[in-house]
Amino acid sequence: MKRFSGFSTKSKYAINHVLTGKELVIEDLMNEIMTRKGERVMMPTFGSIIHDMIFEPLTRITVQLIEDDLTDIINAEPRCELILLQVTDNDHSVNVRIVISILPSKEVTELTIDLERE
């Protein structure tokens, strides 16, 4: 079984801030999703548009743009496979539910993102 290894930039609970396997895949996905597209120096395509869409009305077109962007990010990650992606909103936040399968073990993991509009 292939084991991925890398470093955490934010997890206090990772021993020596080293992550492996599922935790590393989740950390890498969340880092890209939570980074505004174009924010990284010399990496203009890294990141997500979700931050630019947070104050837009959540119309069918806006939801489709967010879903397409997140699907592209997840599909570009060879260590996982997208199972489900849902974008919803309420008065004060945009909520994203992502279900992925971590490869090669096919362990199913759910990620939730709640972005406040305030």
C-alpha positions, 0 to 999 in steps of 0.5 A, spaced: 500 500 500 502 506 498 503 511 503 503 519 502 507 523 507 508 531 508 508 536 512 502 540 516 502 547 516 496 548 521 495 542 525 497 542 532 495 535 533 500 532 528 506 530 531 512 534 528 507 537 524 508 531 519 502 528 516 501 521 512 495 518 508 488 520 509 490 526 513 495 529 508 490 528 502 485 532 506 490 537 508 492 538 501 485 539 498 483 544 504 489 548 503 487 549 495 480 550 496 481 555 502 486 559 498 483 564 493 485 563 486 491 567 484 493 568 491 499 564 491 505 567 488 508 564 481 501 559 481 496 563 478 491 557 477 492 554 484 486 556 489 479 556 489 473 561 486 469 560 492 471 566 496 469 570 490 462 567 490 461 568 497 457 574 497 454 573 490 446 570 490 447 563 490 443 562 483 443 556 479 449 559 475 453 561 481 452 554 484 454 551 478 461 555 477 463 553 485 461 546 483 465 546 477 471 549 480 471 544 486 470 538 482 476 541 478 480 541 484 478 534 487 479 531 480 486 534 479 488 530 486 490 523 484 490 521 491 482 521 491 476 520 487 470 525 488 463 521 490 459 527 492 459 535 492 453 539 494 453 547 495 448 550 499 446 556 503 443 560 508 442 567 510 449 567 513 453 562 510 455 558 504 456 551 505 459 545 501 459 538 503 464 534 499 465 526 500 471 523 497 474 516 496 482 516 498 486 512 494 488 506 493 484 504 500 478 507 497 476 509 504 470 514 504 471 521 507 467 527 508 469 534 508 465 540 510 466 547 509 462 553 512 464 560 509 461 566 513 458 571 509 459 576 515 
